[in-house]
Amino acid sequence: MKYLWGILLPAVVIAWGTGSNSTGFAQLFQLLTNGEISAADRIILLDLRLPRILGAVFVGGMLSAAGAAAQNLFRNDLASPHVLGCVNAAALGAVAALLCGANSAVMSCCALGMTLLSLFILLIPGWRSRWEGSSIILAGVAVNACCAALSSGALYLADERLNTLVFWLLGGFWRMGWQELALLVPAALCGWGILLKMAPEMDMLLLGDRGALMSGVDLKKVKVTALLVIALLTAAAVSCCGVIGFVGLAVPHIVRLTGGGSFKRVLPLAILSGALLLLLADLGGRTFLPDREIPVGIITALAGAPFFFYLLLRRKNHA
């Protein structure tokens, strides 16, 4: 974990001093040492870049933690918040609020409300099938398709807001500010804390439902709580930065391949790795082209799709 901190902190400084304008490391050094800098440089460093960097760090950690919890919950390397439909449900709620001209707080509430509604739909087949993972995943696929179709319908009705909606659905941190961080940070700390406290039960889930029951795990309580935490982390992240895929799928799996160990060890490693991944993806997206920004969702999808095929082939070889 120390080496991840040793990479993440310098990456934050590099991202803070890098941009498409003339504000760079000299101005950042002056700011950190209480030197004289212009008002414009101060605004760029403190009100534009710093919230964006912190947003990338927290969102990366939140999506990775949600993915790690989903993979333990369903004992499946291919599980992620996308599979459960949480991402598209949160996106649908945020898109509806955005179409109505709502602010960030209302968007977050709508995203969380729609995610909880989709989660309630998932709990119905879960309850009827005694919390069998395959039933919940199949219900999540149906919810995912329905929410994606409704989001596409919202794009059709967007008119003059079409460009904003398309760019937002592709995922990015261009609208991240201190107000969004005020909503993001409490959700992240709350979700991470609950998952860390549930680490022993999350490990027991890997034994299967029967093995977990024999070990004294309350399956209903643990699975519902884990689903609620996944929904909270996903909704908060999507409402602030749009749809960013493959982070929750790839990062926890990479951590397990390299770090291994229990969920108590996997969770912090996944949080730090996801934070570093999204920070670097955002830095590349805003600096690769001089006059244009590449949405982070495109970068993560281009990197994550080959890894997803690798997971499928790996599962095929094991079978």
N, C-alpha and C positions, 0 to 999 in steps of 0.2 A: 504493500500500500504506500510505503514511503516514496518509492520511485514514481508512482502516479502523481503524488503531491509535487514531487520534484520536477515533473513535466508540466503539470497543470498550471502552477503558479507562474513560471516564466512565460507560458503560452498566454496567460491573461495579460501580462505586461506587454508582450509583443502585439497582441490584438488591440490593446488600449492605445498604443502609439502608432498603429498602422491604419491608414485610411486613404481615401481617394483625393483628399485636399492637402493643403500644405501643413496642417497641424500634425506634428510628428513627435518623435522622442524628445527633442529639445524642449518643446512646450510642456510635455508630460513631466520631464525632470524639473522644470521650473515650478510646475503645479505642486509636485510632491515635496519640494524643498521650500515652499512658500515664497517662490520668486515672483517676479512681475511678468504676467502674461495678459494678453488682450482679452476683452470680454467675449469676443467671438470664439477664441480658442478655449476659454473656460467653458462656454456653453457646449462646444463640440465634445470636449473631453468628459465633462461631468453630466450633461443632460442628454447627450446622444450616444456616445460610445459606451460609457460605463454601464448604463442600464441594459444596453443591448448585450454586452458581454456577460453580465450577471444573469440575464434572461436565458442566454444560450447554455450557461453552466447549469442553472436550476432545471430548465426544461429537459436537457440531456439526462440529468440525474433522475428526474421524475419518470420519464418514459422508460429508462433502463430498469428502474426499480419496479415499475408496473409490469414490464416484460418478465423480469425474474420471478415475481410473484405468480404470474399467469403460468409460467412453465412448471413451477413447483405444484401449483394448484391442480393442473391437468396432467402432470407427469409426461409432458410432451415438449420436445425441443422446438417445435414449430408453433407453439402457442405464443400469443402476444395480444396487446390491447386491440389491435386491428381485427384479430380473429373473433373476438367477443362482440365486435360492433361498437365498442365504446368510442373509438376515434371518429367514425362517421356520424354517430349519434351526437357527440359533442360538436362536431363541425356543423351539423344541421341546425342545432340550437343557436350557435354563434352566427351562422349565415342569416337565419331568420331575424335575429336582433340587428345585425348589420344592415339588412335591407330596410329595417324600420328606422335607421339612423340612431341607434342606441349607442351609449358610451361603453367603455370597457367593463365597468362594473355590471351593467345589465347584460352584456354579452357573456360574461363569466357565469352569471346566474342562469341564463338561458341554456348555456352549454351544460352546466351541471344538472339542471332540471331535466334536459333531454337525455343525458347519460343515465340518470337515475331511473327515468322511465324505461329506457331500453334494458337496464339492469333488472327492473321489476319483471319485464317480459321474459328475461332469461331465467328468473327464479321460478317461474311457473313450471316449465318442463323439468327444471332441476328438482323441485319439490316432488313432482309426480314420479320421477325416476329415482328417488332416493339419492339425489345429488350425484348422479352418474356424470362423469366429465364429458363423455361423447354427446349426451343429450344437450348439455349446456352449449357446447361448441357448435353443434348443428343449429341450435336456436340463434346463436350469435351470428352465424353465416347469413341466416334469413334477415335478421335485424340490420346487418351490415348492408345487404343488398337494397333493402327498403330505404334506409337513410341515404345511401348513395344516390338512389333514384330521385328522392325528394330534393337533395342538394343540387342535382342537375336541373331539376325543374326551377329551383330558385335562380340559377344562372340564366335560365331562359327568360325569367321575369325581371332580371336585374336592370336592363336598359343602360342608363348612363353610368351605373355603378358596376358594370360588368368587369372592367379592368381591375378594380379594387378587389372584387370577390375572387376573380381568377387568381390574382397574385397572392391573396390571402390563403386560398385553398391549396396552393402549391407549397405553402409553409415558408416562414421567414421571420426575422426579428426587426424588420424595418419600422414597426409601430410600437416597439417595446419602450416603455418609459417607466418612471418611478411609480406611477399609479398602477400600472400592470404588475410591477414587482411587488407592490403592497398586497396584491391578491395572490400572487404566485408563491411567495416565500412561506406564508403560513400554511398553505395547502401542502407544500413540499415537506416542511418540517413535521407536520402532523402525520402525513402518510408514511414517511420514512420511520418515524418513531413507532407507529403501530406495527409496521412490518418487522422492525427489529425486535420488538417485544414478542411477536408471534413466531420468531425464528425456530424455536424447538418444534412447534406444531407444524410449521411449514416443512421441516425436515421429515417429520413423521408421515406427511402426505405422500412422500415418495415410496413408502412401503405399500401403497394401495389402500383402498378404503377399509378393507377387512383388517389389514395390519395396523392401520391408524386407529381403528376402533378398539382393537385388542390392546393398544398402547395407552388407551384412555383419552383419546382425542375426541372432542365433541365436533363431529364432522359438520353439522349444520351451522354451528356458531363460527367455526374457523373458516369454512368456505364462504359463507355470507359476508363475514367481515373482510376477508381477502378481496372478494368481488367489489365491496364498497370502497375499499382503499384504492383498488385499480381504477374504479370509476372516478374517484376524487382526483387522483394524480393525472389521469388522462384528460378529464374535462378542464381542469385548471390549465394544463399545458396547451391544449388545443385552442381554448378561448383566447389565449394571449399571443400565440404565434402561428395558428393555422395547423394544417395537417402535415406532419413530418413522419414519414414511414421508415420502417426497418430498424430503427434504433432499439425499440423494445424487443425485437426479434434477435438481432445480431449480437448486441453487446453482452447480454447475460450468457449467451452460449459461448462467446469467446472467453469470457471470464471463467466459465466452468472448465473450458479446455486448458486454460493456462494456470488458473489459481486453484480450481477445484474446491474441495472442502464443503462445509456446511453452509446453510443459508445465511447464518450470522456472518460468515466471511464473504460469501458471494455478494450480498446486498451492498456493503460499502464499496467493494471493488467495482460493482456494476454502476453505482452512482458516479464514482470518480471517472470511470472509463467513458460513460455516456456523456458526462459534462465535457470531457476533453474532446470527444468526437464531434459534438455539435459546435463547440467553440472553434475548432479548426475548420469545420464545414462552413460556418458563418464567415470566418475570416477569408476563406477562399472565395466564397460567393460574392463578397463585397469588394474584393481586390483583384480578382482574376481578369475581369473586363474593366477598362478604364472609365467608361461612361455609362455602365449598366450593371445592375445587380442581378446575380443568379439566385433564385429562390433556394433556400436550404433544402426543401423537400426534394428538389430535382437531384441535388448532389447526393443526399442520403439514399435515394432510390437507385441511382446509378451504381453506387457502391454496394447497396444491400441486395439488389436483385441477383447478382452472381453468387453472393454468399448464400442466398436462399436456395438456389439450385444446388450448391455444394451440400447444404444440409439434406436436401432430398436424396441426392446421390449417396451420401453417407449413410442415411437410413436404409436405402435400398441395399447397399453392400452388407450392412449388418444383418438385414433380414435374410 
